[in-house]
C-alpha cells in the first residue's frame, strides 16, 4: 500500500475516532479533552497501535490548532480593552510568575538537577495552557462572566512573559555568553513591542483590508493573516499564539462576530488534533516511574494557580464564586510546557526532566477540565450564599 493511502487511512481513522469520543463526552456530560489525550497515548510511541505515516501531518494540524484557538479569543476584545486589562492586572501577572514558577524550580534544585534544569522546570510549572483554558471557558459557558477578562489578561501576560523567558532559556541551554543572550532577549522584546504597536495603531487599516464580499473570502484573509503573523513571531522567538491573539483583537464589531462564527468549527477540529498530538509525544512506559513525583508537583501547582486566579479576580472586584472559577480555569498545562521540556531534554539538561514534565502536563491537562466541571455545583452554591 502506498504512503498516501496509509496517510488517508490513518488520519481518517483518527478523525473518526475523535468524533466518536466527542459524542461520548457530550452524552456523559464531560469535556472531551482527556479522551483526546488518551487517544493520543494509544496511537503514539509505545501505544497500542502507533501511527507510522500521519504523525507529522497531525503535528502540523496541532500547531494550527493552537493558532486557531487563540485567534477567536482575540476577537472577543479590542486592543484598548487588552491594554487596559494588562495594566490593571500587571501586579497579578507578576504574582503569577513568582508563585507558579517556584514549584518547578525548587523541585529541580532539591533533586540536584542543576540551575539550567531548574530554569526549565520553572517554565514547565508556570505557564497555563491557553488552548485548554479557552475550551474550558467555552464548554462551561464562562466566556461572558466578569472574571473571564481577568483570566484572559493573565494568559496574555503569560504569553508575553514566555516571549522573554524562551530566549533566556535557549541561551542558557546553548551556553551562550551574556552578550549573546542579551541580544536574543532584545530581539524578542522588540518583536513583541512592534506587534502590539501594530495592533493598537493599525487596527483601522486592517479592518478595511479584511472587509469581505462573502464568508469564504473573510476566512481566507483571517486565517492567512493569522498564520503569517504567527510565523513571523515564531521565527523571532515569540509565541505564535501571541501573534494569533493580537490579530484577533484588531477586529471588532460585526466583522469580528462574523469571523468568530466562521472560525469556531475550524478551531474545534484543529484543537482536537493538538490534544491528540500531545498524547502521541508521550510514551506511556516513561510515566509510571515518575508518576508519584509528577502527581505531587501537579497538586502543588493546582493550589498555586487557584491562589493566583483568586488573587487576580479579587483585585478586580469579582465575587467569591468568580474567584474560584478564575483559579480553576488557570489549572491546565499543555503546549508551552511541552515545548519548554522538549528544549531542555534536547539540550541534555537532565534525563528525568522529560518524563516528569510529560506526566505532570498529562495530569493537569486531563484533570483541569474535569475539575472545573466537577466544581460547578460548589461554585453555584457559593454564588447563591453570597
C-alpha positions as CSV (number, residue, x, y, z in Angstrom):
1,X,0.0,0.0,0.0
2,X,1.4,3.4,-0.9
3,X,2.2,6.1,1.6
4,X,-0.6,8.4,0.6
5,X,-3.2,5.7,1.1
6,X,-1.8,4.9,4.5
7,X,-1.9,8.6,5.4
8,X,-5.5,8.9,4.4
9,X,-6.4,5.7,6.3
10,X,-4.6,6.7,9.5
11,X,-5.7,10.3,9.5
12,X,-9.3,9.3,8.7
13,X,-9.4,6.8,11.5
14,X,-8.0,9.4,13.9
15,X,-10.7,11.9,13.0
16,X,-13.5,9.4,13.1
17,X,-12.3,8.2,16.5
18,X,-12.2,11.7,17.8
19,X,-15.8,12.2,16.6
20,X,-16.9,9.1,18.4
21,X,-15.1,10.2,21.6
22,X,-16.6,13.7,21.3
23,X,-20.1,12.3,21.0
24,X,-19.4,10.1,24.0
25,X,-18.2,13.0,26.1
26,X,-21.3,15.0,25.2
27,X,-23.5,12.2,26.2
28,X,-21.8,11.7,29.5
29,X,-21.6,15.5,30.1
30,X,-17.8,15.9,30.4
31,X,-15.1,17.7,28.4
32,X,-13.7,15.6,25.5
33,X,-10.1,16.8,26.1
34,X,-9.0,14.0,28.5
35,X,-10.4,11.4,26.0
36,X,-8.4,13.1,23.1
37,X,-5.2,12.9,25.2
38,X,-5.8,9.2,26.0
39,X,-6.4,8.5,22.2
40,X,-3.0,10.1,21.5
41,X,-1.3,7.9,24.1
42,X,-2.9,4.8,22.4
43,X,-1.6,5.8,18.9
44,X,1.8,7.1,19.9
45,X,5.2,5.5,20.6
46,X,4.7,2.6,23.0
47,X,0.9,2.7,22.5
48,X,-1.5,0.0,21.3
49,X,-1.4,0.9,17.6
50,X,1.4,3.5,16.8
51,X,0.8,5.7,13.7
52,X,3.5,5.3,11.1
53,X,2.8,7.8,8.4
54,X,0.4,10.6,9.6
55,X,2.2,11.7,12.7
56,X,4.0,14.6,11.0
57,X,0.7,15.6,9.4
58,X,-1.0,15.6,12.8
59,X,1.9,17.6,14.2
60,X,1.2,20.4,11.7
61,X,-2.5,20.3,12.4
62,X,-1.7,20.5,16.1
63,X,0.3,23.7,15.6
64,X,-2.6,25.1,13.6
65,X,-4.9,24.2,16.5
66,X,-3.1,26.4,18.9
67,X,-3.3,29.4,16.5
68,X,-7.0,28.8,15.7
69,X,-7.8,28.6,19.4
70,X,-6.2,31.9,20.2
71,X,-7.5,33.8,17.2
72,X,-11.2,33.6,18.2
73,X,-10.2,34.5,21.8
74,X,-8.7,37.7,20.4
75,X,-11.9,38.5,18.6
76,X,-13.7,38.8,22.0
77,X,-11.8,42.0,22.9
78,X,-10.5,45.2,21.3
79,X,-6.9,46.5,21.5
80,X,-7.8,49.2,24.0
81,X,-9.5,46.6,26.2
82,X,-6.4,44.4,26.1
83,X,-4.1,47.2,27.2
84,X,-6.4,48.3,29.9
85,X,-6.7,44.7,31.2
86,X,-3.0,44.2,31.1
87,X,-2.3,47.4,33.0
88,X,-5.0,46.6,35.6
89,X,-3.6,43.0,36.1
90,X,0.1,43.5,35.8
91,X,0.6,43.0,39.6
92,X,-1.4,39.8,39.5
93,X,0.7,38.7,36.5
94,X,3.9,39.2,38.4
95,X,2.4,37.2,41.3
96,X,1.6,34.5,38.8
97,X,5.2,34.3,37.7
98,X,6.7,34.1,41.2
99,X,4.1,31.7,42.8
100,X,3.8,29.3,39.9
101,X,7.4,29.2,38.6
102,X,8.7,28.4,42.1
103,X,7.4,24.8,42.4
104,X,9.3,23.6,39.3
105,X,12.5,25.4,40.1
106,X,12.5,24.2,43.8
107,X,11.8,20.7,42.7
108,X,14.7,20.6,40.2
109,X,17.1,22.1,42.7
110,X,16.1,19.7,45.5
111,X,16.6,16.8,43.1
112,X,20.0,18.0,42.2
113,X,19.3,18.6,38.5
114,X,21.2,21.9,38.4
115,X,20.4,25.5,37.7
116,X,19.7,25.2,34.0
117,X,17.1,22.4,34.6
118,X,15.7,24.5,37.4
119,X,15.0,27.4,35.0
120,X,13.4,24.9,32.5
121,X,11.2,23.4,35.2
122,X,10.2,26.8,36.4
123,X,8.7,27.4,32.9
124,X,7.0,24.0,32.9
125,X,5.1,24.7,36.1
126,X,4.4,28.4,35.3
127,X,2.6,28.5,32.0
128,X,-1.1,27.7,31.8
129,X,-2.4,26.0,28.6
130,X,-4.2,28.8,26.6
131,X,-5.9,26.2,24.4
132,X,-7.3,24.1,27.2
133,X,-8.3,27.1,29.2
134,X,-10.1,28.5,26.2
135,X,-12.0,25.2,25.8
136,X,-13.0,25.3,29.5
137,X,-14.3,28.8,29.2
138,X,-16.3,27.9,26.1
139,X,-17.5,24.4,27.2
140,X,-18.8,25.6,30.6
141,X,-20.3,28.9,29.3
142,X,-17.9,31.1,31.2
143,X,-17.0,33.4,28.3
144,X,-19.4,36.1,29.3
145,X,-18.6,36.0,33.0
146,X,-17.0,39.0,34.8
147,X,-13.8,37.1,35.7
148,X,-13.1,36.0,32.1
149,X,-11.3,39.2,31.1
150,X,-9.1,38.7,34.2
151,X,-8.3,35.1,33.1
152,X,-7.5,36.2,29.6
153,X,-5.3,39.1,30.7
154,X,-3.3,36.6,32.8
155,X,-3.0,34.3,29.8
156,X,-1.7,37.1,27.6
157,X,0.7,38.2,30.4
158,X,2.0,34.7,30.5
159,X,2.4,34.6,26.7
160,X,4.3,37.8,26.7
161,X,6.4,36.6,29.6
162,X,7.2,33.5,27.6
163,X,8.4,35.8,24.8
164,X,11.1,36.9,27.2
165,X,11.6,33.6,29.0
166,X,12.2,31.4,26.0
167,X,15.2,33.3,24.6
168,X,16.7,33.3,28.1
169,X,16.2,29.6,28.4
170,X,17.5,28.9,24.9
171,X,20.6,31.0,25.6
172,X,21.3,29.1,28.9
173,X,20.8,25.7,27.2
174,X,23.1,26.7,24.4
175,X,25.7,28.1,26.8
176,X,25.8,31.5,25.1
177,X,27.7,34.4,26.5
178,X,25.9,37.2,28.4
179,X,26.1,39.4,25.3
180,X,24.7,36.7,23.0
181,X,21.8,36.0,25.4
182,X,21.1,39.7,25.9
183,X,20.9,40.2,22.1
184,X,18.4,37.3,21.8
185,X,16.2,38.7,24.5
186,X,16.4,42.2,23.0
187,X,15.1,40.9,19.6
188,X,12.2,39.1,21.3
189,X,11.2,42.3,23.3
190,X,11.4,44.4,20.2
191,X,9.2,42.0,18.3
192,X,6.5,42.0,20.9
193,X,6.5,45.8,21.1
194,X,6.2,46.1,17.3
195,X,3.3,43.6,17.1
196,X,1.5,45.4,20.0
197,X,2.0,48.8,18.3
198,X,0.6,47.5,15.0
199,X,-2.4,46.1,16.8
200,X,-3.1,49.4,18.6
201,X,-2.4,51.9,15.8
202,X,-3.0,49.9,12.6
203,X,-6.4,48.4,13.5
204,X,-8.5,50.6,11.2
205,X,-6.4,49.8,8.1
206,X,-6.5,46.1,8.8
207,X,-10.3,46.4,9.3
208,X,-10.6,47.9,5.8
209,X,-8.4,45.2,4.3
210,X,-10.4,42.5,6.0
211,X,-13.8,43.8,4.7
212,X,-15.2,40.9,2.7
213,X,-17.7,40.3,0.0
214,X,-18.6,36.8,1.3
215,X,-17.7,34.4,4.2
216,X,-15.2,32.4,2.1
217,X,-13.0,35.5,1.5
218,X,-13.2,36.5,5.2
219,X,-12.0,33.1,6.3
220,X,-9.1,33.0,3.8
221,X,-8.0,36.5,4.8
222,X,-8.3,36.0,8.5
223,X,-6.6,32.6,8.7
224,X,-3.9,33.7,6.2
225,X,-3.1,36.8,8.2
226,X,-3.0,34.9,11.5
227,X,-0.7,32.3,10.1
228,X,1.6,35.0,8.6
229,X,1.9,36.9,11.9
230,X,2.3,33.7,13.8
231,X,5.1,32.5,11.5
232,X,7.0,35.8,11.8
233,X,6.5,35.8,15.6
234,X,7.7,32.2,15.9
235,X,10.8,32.9,13.7
236,X,11.7,35.7,16.1
237,X,11.4,33.5,19.2
238,X,8.0,35.0,20.1
239,X,4.9,32.7,20.7
240,X,2.9,32.1,17.6
241,X,-0.2,32.1,19.9
242,X,0.6,35.7,20.9
243,X,0.6,36.7,17.2
244,X,-2.7,35.0,16.5
245,X,-4.3,36.6,19.6
246,X,-3.2,40.1,18.6
247,X,-4.5,39.6,15.0
248,X,-7.9,38.8,16.6
249,X,-8.1,41.9,18.8
250,X,-7.5,44.1,15.8
251,X,-11.1,43.3,14.5
252,X,-14.2,44.4,16.3
253,X,-17.9,44.9,15.8
254,X,-19.9,43.0,13.1
255,X,-16.8,41.9,11.3
256,X,-15.4,40.2,14.5
257,X,-18.8,38.5,15.1
258,X,-18.9,37.1,11.6
259,X,-15.3,35.9,11.7
260,X,-15.9,34.2,15.1
261,X,-18.9,32.3,13.9
262,X,-17.0,31.0,10.8
263,X,-13.8,30.1,12.7
264,X,-15.3,28.1,15.6
265,X,-15.7,24.8,13.7
266,X,-12.2,25.0,12.3
267,X,-10.9,25.8,15.8
268,X,-12.6,22.7,17.3
269,X,-11.2,20.4,14.6
270,X,-7.5,21.5,14.9
271,X,-7.6,21.9,18.7
272,X,-8.6,18.3,18.9
273,X,-5.6,17.4,16.8
274,X,-3.4,19.3,19.2
275,X,-4.5,17.2,22.1
276,X,-4.0,14.0,20.2
277,X,-0.6,15.1,19.1
278,X,0.4,15.8,22.7
279,X,-0.5,12.2,23.6
280,X,1.4,10.9,20.6
281,X,4.6,12.5,22.0
282,X,4.3,10.7,25.3
283,X,5.5,7.1,25.8
284,X,3.2,5.5,28.4
285,X,6.2,3.4,29.7
286,X,8.0,6.5,30.9
287,X,5.1,7.8,33.0
288,X,5.0,5.1,35.7
289,X,8.4,5.6,37.4
290,X,7.9,9.3,37.8
291,X,4.1,9.4,38.4
292,X,4.3,10.0,42.1
293,X,6.7,13.0,41.8
294,X,4.6,14.4,38.9
295,X,1.4,14.0,40.9
296,X,2.8,15.8,43.9
297,X,4.1,18.6,41.7
298,X,0.7,18.8,40.0
299,X,-1.1,19.0,43.3
300,X,1.1,21.9,44.5
301,X,0.6,23.7,41.1
302,X,-3.2,23.4,41.3
303,X,-3.1,25.2,44.7
304,X,-0.8,27.9,43.4
305,X,-2.9,28.5,40.3
306,X,-6.1,28.7,42.4
307,X,-4.4,31.2,44.6
308,X,-3.2,33.2,41.6
309,X,-6.7,33.3,40.0
310,X,-8.5,34.1,43.2
311,X,-6.0,37.0,43.9
312,X,-6.3,38.5,40.4
313,X,-10.1,38.2,40.5
314,X,-10.4,39.7,44.0
315,X,-8.3,42.7,42.9
316,X,-10.7,43.2,40.0
317,X,-13.7,43.3,42.4
318,X,-15.0,39.8,41.4
319,X,-17.2,37.9,43.9
320,X,-16.1,34.7,45.6
321,X,-17.7,32.4,43.0
322,X,-15.9,34.2,40.2
323,X,-12.6,33.9,42.0
324,X,-13.0,30.1,42.2
325,X,-13.8,29.9,38.5
326,X,-10.8,32.1,37.6
327,X,-8.5,29.8,39.6
328,X,-10.0,26.6,38.1
329,X,-9.6,27.9,34.6
330,X,-5.9,28.5,35.1
331,X,-5.0,25.0,36.3
332,X,-4.4,23.1,32.9
333,X,-0.9,22.9,31.4
334,X,-0.2,21.9,27.8
335,X,1.5,23.2,24.7
336,X,4.1,25.7,26.2
337,X,5.1,23.3,28.9
338,X,5.9,20.5,26.5
339,X,7.8,22.9,24.2
340,X,9.9,24.0,27.2
341,X,10.6,20.5,28.4
342,X,11.5,19.4,24.8
343,X,14.1,22.2,24.5
344,X,15.7,21.2,27.8
345,X,15.7,17.4,27.0
346,X,17.2,18.0,23.5
347,X,20.0,20.1,25.1
348,X,20.7,17.4,27.7
349,X,19.6,19.3,30.8
350,X,18.7,16.2,32.7
351,X,17.3,12.8,31.6
352,X,14.5,12.7,34.1
353,X,13.2,16.1,33.2
354,X,11.3,14.9,30.1
355,X,9.2,12.1,31.7
356,X,8.4,14.2,34.8
357,X,7.2,17.1,32.6
358,X,5.2,14.8,30.4
359,X,3.4,13.1,33.3
360,X,2.9,16.4,35.1
361,X,1.3,18.0,32.0
362,X,-0.8,15.0,31.2
363,X,-2.2,15.0,34.8
364,X,-3.1,18.7,34.7
365,X,-4.3,18.7,31.1
366,X,-6.7,15.8,31.8
367,X,-7.7,16.8,35.3
368,X,-8.1,20.6,34.8
369,X,-11.2,20.4,32.6
370,X,-12.8,17.7,34.8
371,X,-12.1,19.6,38.0
372,X,-13.6,22.8,36.5
373,X,-16.8,20.9,35.6
374,X,-17.0,19.0,38.9
375,X,-16.6,22.2,40.9
376,X,-19.6,23.8,39.2
377,X,-22.1,22.8,41.8
378,X,-19.9,24.2,44.6
379,X,-19.5,27.5,42.7
380,X,-23.2,27.7,42.2
381,X,-23.7,27.2,46.0
382,X,-21.2,29.9,46.8
383,X,-22.9,32.3,44.4
384,X,-26.3,31.7,46.0
385,X,-24.9,32.1,49.5
386,X,-23.4,35.4,48.5
